[in-house]
Amino acid sequence: MIEEMRLKDLGVIADATLPIGRGFTAITGETGAGKTMVVTGLGLLLGQRADSGAVRSGAAQAAVEGVWLVPEDGPVAARVREAGGDVEPVGEGAAELYLGRTVSSEGRGRATVGGRTAPAGVLADLADDLVVVHGQSDQLRLRSASAQRDALDRFGGDTVTAARTAYRAAWDAWRTLDAELSALTGDRDDRAREAEQLRAAIAEIEAAAPLPGEEDELARRAERLANAEELRVAAVTAHAALSNEDGAPDVVSLLAEARRALERISGSDAALAAIGEQVADLGYRATDASVALSGYLADLDESGPHELAAVDERRGVLAALARTHGSVDAAIELLATGSARLVELDDDGDRVERLTAQRDAAARELDAAADALTAARRDAAERLGAAVTEELHALALPDARLTVDVAAAAPAAHGRDDVSILLAPHPGADPRPVSRGASGGELSRVMLAIEVVIAGVDPVPTFVFDEVDAGIGGAAAIEVGRRLARLAESSQVIAVTHLAQVAAFAGNHLTVVKGNDGAVTASSVRRLDGAEREAEMARLLSGLSDSDAALTHARELLETGRTR
């Protein structure tokens, strides 16, 4: 629950602290005093979008701070710690949580959660576990089919939640299979064309049989063959210098002669013997080089113009592959991966058959889940209609009857049900959807009755009602106040109201007082009790805070509220 909230430079409120606490708190004040700013500030603390227009005229920024009492080890405290903040234990398993939000006149803002700066989205994450806010726009929202369905599902509790979760899982499974099957059958011609092109490409690549690095090797061979005559002359000259078969002096013969000369006298000097070994090694190497040159010349003689033509032809084949596929390496990669893709494309017929069977099975599961969800909703609808009808009787609609209709609809993510809340305001009237047949006052009471009933099965820590009494008065207003007080027995209730009949039932009465310093209108908030509260009640009743008749009526209302 909210223990305290402080507003600074928000709207017309310069600086105000709202002591709230448990039970039912009513907030009243003159028109334009800034009562709605209380709800606006609360919205900022719950992560709603910041509006620079809410900053008080002449101020640099608006600030809102709130102190909540939360379970020390509950989901709210866990989310706060996850965001880097913390709560302050106050004993008996409870802790205080500090939230803050600032909005500058330029539109920039900052949020704090548990003493640490955090994104405003963290405030929004906490909102569902902290407060339910109902303004006049929420009464209008009750006219929408989705809001009516959400209200029924909340009332249905765990039974409806489990059925809805199972349905959503079946829905997602069916949608996935249906989308895959639709894509497969929808582009069947494109896939057939792809298979034909891929098959031709693979056949071309297999016929060419390219090898990794083959292009570079062919380039080297082509360069060698193009310069064959120059290579032959160089090799013959070198071979003749190393080993001349015509008897002319050559390197091998001269090294052999030098080796023999040194061997004859090497025994007389070890240094000379070492040199002789070096000369012998040179002779071996020269002989090896001569043999290698002979082999090279023999190979060069076998490589004629015909081989150069073959190399050029092979390079042309590889160049054609590169033009088609971007590079020879890409063609080799396609050959490695294309076969698997071709198998997949050729399997389209079998895949369609398999997916159709799987989708049909998923559709049957979806039907079963939808039937279970519909049954759970219809059971909850009957109970919700009876309970809300009873509440409406206590809210000065003694002859009203509310029913919740669950009708078949096209399958969607939320189920295949259309939920309509129908109201027959008096005997003999046909039930009509609240979206069309309910007046503003009736809609306010229907919304309040629904919240009172749902709170019995799905408790919410704090309810905030912004002029929930719009469009009503007299006895109906008294019953609204009585029901807000009843709701406050299980939840904290904060109501911004302009009716004394509602405020009379509050255990905590705050008023927003408007003042004028000659330049800027400012407001402050005071807790009322005793004569001050009687005067405010009289003002709400008659517009005059010192009217004897109004004061007498105010005291009667307050006594009614105390003895409810």
Solvent accessible surface area in square Angstrom, and as a share of the most:
residue,aa,sasa,rsa
1,M,34,0.15
2,I,1,0.00
3,E,50,0.23
4,E,74,0.33
5,M,3,0.01
6,R,93,0.34
7,L,0,0.00
8,K,84,0.36
9,D,24,0.12
10,L,0,0.00
11,G,20,0.19
12,V,46,0.27
13,I,0,0.00
14,A,25,0.20
15,D,62,0.32
16,A,5,0.04
17,T,57,0.33
18,L,0,0.00
19,P,42,0.26
20,I,7,0.04
21,G,20,0.19
22,R,179,0.65
23,G,26,0.25
24,F,8,0.03
25,T,0,0.00
26,A,0,0.00
27,I,0,0.00
28,T,0,0.00
29,G,7,0.06
30,E,83,0.37
31,T,127,0.74
32,G,51,0.49
33,A,0,0.00
34,G,10,0.09
35,K,20,0.08
36,T,69,0.40
37,M,42,0.19
38,V,5,0.03
39,V,22,0.13
40,T,44,0.26
41,G,0,0.00
42,L,3,0.02
43,G,1,0.01
44,L,10,0.05
45,L,0,0.00
46,L,13,0.07
47,G,18,0.17
48,Q,99,0.44
49,R,227,0.83
50,A,28,0.22
51,D,91,0.47
52,S,43,0.28
53,G,66,0.63
54,A,17,0.13
55,V,17,0.10
56,R,40,0.15
57,S,89,0.57
58,G,92,0.88
59,A,21,0.16
60,A,81,0.62
61,Q,85,0.38
62,A,1,0.01
63,A,20,0.15
64,V,0,0.00
65,E,92,0.41
66,G,1,0.01
67,V,23,0.13
68,W,0,0.00
69,L,34,0.17
70,V,6,0.03
71,P,83,0.52
72,E,48,0.22
73,D,129,0.67
74,G,12,0.11
75,P,97,0.61
76,V,8,0.05
77,A,0,0.00
78,A,56,0.43
79,R,63,0.23
80,V,0,0.00
81,R,101,0.37
82,E,135,0.60
83,A,29,0.23
84,G,33,0.32
85,G,8,0.08
86,D,80,0.41
87,V,7,0.04
88,E,99,0.44
89,P,87,0.54
90,V,79,0.46
91,G,40,0.39
92,E,187,0.84
93,G,48,0.46
94,A,22,0.17
95,A,0,0.00
96,E,36,0.16
97,L,0,0.00
98,Y,93,0.35
99,L,4,0.02
100,G,7,0.07
101,R,17,0.06
102,T,29,0.17
103,V,3,0.02
104,S,16,0.10
105,S,55,0.35
106,E,121,0.54
107,G,38,0.36
108,R,163,0.60
109,G,50,0.48
110,R,137,0.50
111,A,3,0.03
112,T,37,0.22
113,V,0,0.00
114,G,12,0.12
115,G,65,0.62
116,R,140,0.51
117,T,83,0.48
118,A,11,0.08
119,P,96,0.60
120,A,37,0.29
121,G,42,0.40
122,V,9,0.05
123,L,0,0.00
124,A,47,0.36
125,D,77,0.40
126,L,2,0.01
127,A,16,0.13
128,D,125,0.65
129,D,67,0.35
130,L,4,0.02
131,V,8,0.05
132,V,34,0.19
133,V,36,0.20
134,H,14,0.06
135,G,10,0.10
136,Q,88,0.39
137,S,80,0.52
138,D,31,0.16
139,Q,11,0.05
140,L,107,0.53
141,R,129,0.47
142,L,14,0.07
143,R,74,0.27
144,S,43,0.28
145,A,60,0.46
146,S,54,0.35
147,A,7,0.05
148,Q,7,0.03
149,R,31,0.11
150,D,70,0.36
151,A,10,0.08
152,L,0,0.00
153,D,6,0.03
154,R,73,0.27
155,F,14,0.06
156,G,8,0.07
157,G,25,0.24
158,D,126,0.65
159,T,94,0.54
160,V,1,0.01
161,T,59,0.34
162,A,64,0.50
163,A,16,0.12
164,R,83,0.30
165,T,88,0.51
166,A,57,0.44
167,Y,0,0.00
168,R,115,0.42
169,A,66,0.52
170,A,14,0.11
171,W,23,0.08
172,D,65,0.34
173,A,51,0.40
174,W,58,0.21
175,R,122,0.44
176,T,89,0.52
177,L,35,0.17
178,D,33,0.17
179,A,60,0.47
180,E,72,0.32
181,L,10,0.05
182,S,61,0.40
183,A,62,0.48
184,L,8,0.04
185,T,55,0.32
186,G,70,0.67
187,D,53,0.27
188,R,118,0.43
189,D,105,0.54
190,D,80,0.42
191,R,29,0.11
192,A,63,0.48
193,R,125,0.46
194,E,63,0.28
195,A,8,0.06
196,E,120,0.54
197,Q,113,0.50
198,L,19,0.10
199,R,112,0.41
200,A,66,0.51
201,A,17,0.13
202,I,13,0.07
203,A,58,0.45
204,E,72,0.32
205,I,0,0.00
206,E,104,0.47
207,A,91,0.71
208,A,10,0.07
209,A,56,0.43
210,P,12,0.07
211,L,114,0.57
212,P,105,0.66
213,G,49,0.47
214,E,26,0.12
215,E,79,0.36
216,D,88,0.46
217,E,76,0.34
218,L,9,0.04
219,A,41,0.32
220,R,148,0.54
221,R,90,0.33
222,A,10,0.07
223,E,113,0.51
224,R,66,0.24
225,L,13,0.07
226,A,70,0.54
227,N,56,0.29
228,A,19,0.15
229,E,104,0.47
230,E,114,0.51
231,L,58,0.29
232,R,66,0.24
233,V,88,0.50
234,A,63,0.49
235,A,6,0.05
236,V,75,0.43
237,T,88,0.51
238,A,42,0.32
239,H,35,0.16
240,A,42,0.32
241,A,55,0.43
242,L,31,0.16
243,S,33,0.21
244,N,40,0.20
245,E,160,0.72
246,D,133,0.69
247,G,70,0.67
248,A,45,0.35
249,P,112,0.70
250,D,10,0.05
251,V,56,0.32
252,V,37,0.22
253,S,60,0.38
254,L,99,0.49
255,L,35,0.18
256,A,26,0.21
257,E,104,0.46
258,A,41,0.31
259,R,67,0.24
260,R,117,0.43
261,A,44,0.34
262,L,34,0.17
263,E,96,0.43
264,R,187,0.68
265,I,91,0.46
266,S,27,0.17
267,G,83,0.80
268,S,92,0.59
269,D,73,0.38
270,A,88,0.68
271,A,65,0.51
272,L,51,0.25
273,A,34,0.26
274,A,49,0.38
275,I,85,0.43
276,G,8,0.08
277,E,126,0.57
278,Q,119,0.53
279,V,23,0.13
280,A,16,0.12
281,D,61,0.32
282,L,93,0.46
283,G,14,0.14
284,Y,142,0.54
285,R,161,0.59
286,A,9,0.07
287,T,60,0.35
288,D,96,0.50
289,A,41,0.32
290,S,9,0.06
291,V,100,0.57
292,A,66,0.52
293,L,38,0.19
294,S,49,0.32
295,G,41,0.40
296,Y,71,0.27
297,L,27,0.14
298,A,54,0.42
299,D,66,0.34
300,L,0,0.00
301,D,93,0.48
302,E,130,0.58
303,S,12,0.08
304,G,17,0.17
305,P,117,0.73
306,H,131,0.58
307,E,36,0.16
308,L,49,0.24
309,A,61,0.47
310,A,57,0.44
311,V,4,0.03
312,D,72,0.38
313,E,125,0.56
314,R,63,0.23
315,R,103,0.38
316,G,40,0.39
317,V,59,0.34
318,L,2,0.01
319,A,39,0.31
320,A,36,0.28
321,L,2,0.01
322,A,26,0.20
323,R,185,0.67
324,T,87,0.50
325,H,40,0.18
326,G,66,0.63
327,S,46,0.29
328,V,6,0.03
329,D,97,0.50
330,A,40,0.31
331,A,0,0.00
332,I,41,0.21
333,E,102,0.46
334,L,47,0.24
335,L,53,0.26
336,A,77,0.60
337,T,70,0.41
338,G,2,0.02
339,S,54,0.35
340,A,72,0.56
341,R,77,0.28
342,L,25,0.12
343,V,103,0.59
344,E,71,0.32
345,L,8,0.04
346,D,86,0.44
347,D,37,0.19
348,D,20,0.11
349,G,54,0.52
350,D,79,0.41
351,R,47,0.17
352,V,27,0.15
353,E,126,0.56
354,R,121,0.44
355,L,13,0.07
356,T,45,0.26
357,A,61,0.47
358,Q,89,0.40
359,R,66,0.24
360,D,58,0.30
361,A,37,0.29
362,A,9,0.07
363,A,31,0.24
364,R,156,0.57
365,E,113,0.51
366,L,13,0.06
367,D,67,0.35
368,A,63,0.49
369,A,14,0.11
370,A,2,0.01
371,D,76,0.39
372,A,54,0.42
373,L,1,0.00
374,T,17,0.10
375,A,62,0.48
376,A,14,0.11
377,R,0,0.00
378,R,124,0.45
379,D,80,0.42
380,A,0,0.00
381,A,4,0.03
382,E,135,0.61
383,R,109,0.40
384,L,1,0.00
385,G,5,0.05
386,A,69,0.53
387,A,31,0.24
388,V,0,0.00
389,T,19,0.11
390,E,123,0.55
391,E,9,0.04
392,L,0,0.00
393,H,81,0.36
394,A,27,0.21
395,L,0,0.00
396,A,34,0.27
397,L,20,0.10
398,P,91,0.57
399,D,78,0.40
400,A,2,0.01
401,R,116,0.42
402,L,2,0.01
403,T,44,0.26
404,V,17,0.10
405,D,65,0.34
406,V,12,0.07
407,A,40,0.31
408,A,90,0.70
409,A,31,0.24
410,A,81,0.63
411,P,75,0.47
412,A,29,0.23
413,A,37,0.28
414,H,60,0.27
415,G,0,0.00
416,R,61,0.22
417,D,1,0.01
418,D,74,0.38
419,V,3,0.02
420,S,36,0.23
421,I,0,0.00
422,L,35,0.18
423,L,7,0.03
424,A,4,0.03
425,P,38,0.24
426,H,104,0.46
427,P,99,0.62
428,G,85,0.82
429,A,26,0.20
430,D,110,0.57
431,P,49,0.31
432,R,125,0.46
433,P,26,0.17
434,V,0,0.00
435,S,38,0.25
436,R,167,0.61
437,G,32,0.31
438,A,8,0.06
439,S,60,0.39
440,G,44,0.43
441,G,5,0.05
442,E,28,0.13
443,L,3,0.01
444,S,1,0.01
445,R,25,0.09
446,V,0,0.00
447,M,6,0.02
448,L,0,0.00
449,A,0,0.00
450,I,6,0.03
451,E,6,0.03
452,V,12,0.07
453,V,20,0.11
454,I,1,0.00
455,A,5,0.04
456,G,65,0.62
457,V,78,0.45
458,D,52,0.27
459,P,93,0.58
460,V,14,0.08
461,P,61,0.39
462,T,0,0.00
463,F,0,0.00
464,V,2,0.01
465,F,0,0.00
466,D,19,0.10
467,E,40,0.18
468,V,3,0.02
469,D,0,0.00
470,A,22,0.17
471,G,71,0.68
472,I,22,0.11
473,G,35,0.34
474,G,41,0.40
475,A,72,0.55
476,A,12,0.09
477,A,0,0.00
478,I,42,0.21
479,E,37,0.16
480,V,1,0.01
481,G,0,0.00
482,R,65,0.24
483,R,34,0.12
484,L,0,0.00
485,A,1,0.01
486,R,108,0.40
487,L,4,0.02
488,A,16,0.12
489,E,123,0.55
490,S,80,0.52
491,S,8,0.05
492,Q,7,0.03
493,V,0,0.00
494,I,4,0.02
495,A,1,0.01
496,V,1,0.01
497,T,1,0.01
498,H,78,0.35
499,L,25,0.12
500,A,1,0.01
501,Q,26,0.12
502,V,1,0.00
503,A,0,0.00
504,A,4,0.03
505,F,9,0.04
506,A,6,0.04
507,G,74,0.72
508,N,14,0.07
509,H,2,0.01
510,L,0,0.00
511,T,7,0.04
512,V,2,0.01
513,V,53,0.31
514,K,86,0.36
515,G,37,0.35
516,N,117,0.60
517,D,107,0.55
518,G,73,0.71
519,A,91,0.71
520,V,50,0.29
521,T,44,0.26
522,A,27,0.21
523,S,6,0.04
524,S,50,0.32
525,V,18,0.10
526,R,107,0.39
527,R,130,0.47
528,L,9,0.04
529,D,113,0.58
530,G,44,0.42
531,A,82,0.63
532,E,87,0.39
533,R,32,0.12
534,E,38,0.17
535,A,32,0.24
536,E,19,0.08
537,M,0,0.00
538,A,0,0.00
539,R,50,0.18
540,L,31,0.16
541,L,49,0.24
542,S,61,0.39
543,G,52,0.50
544,L,105,0.52
545,S,53,0.34
546,D,110,0.57
547,S,27,0.18
548,D,115,0.59
549,A,78,0.61
550,A,7,0.06
551,L,30,0.15
552,T,71,0.41
553,H,79,0.35
554,A,0,0.00
555,R,113,0.41
556,E,101,0.45
557,L,7,0.03
558,L,9,0.05
559,E,84,0.38
560,T,46,0.27
561,G,8,0.07
562,R,164,0.60
563,T,98,0.57
564,R,126,0.46
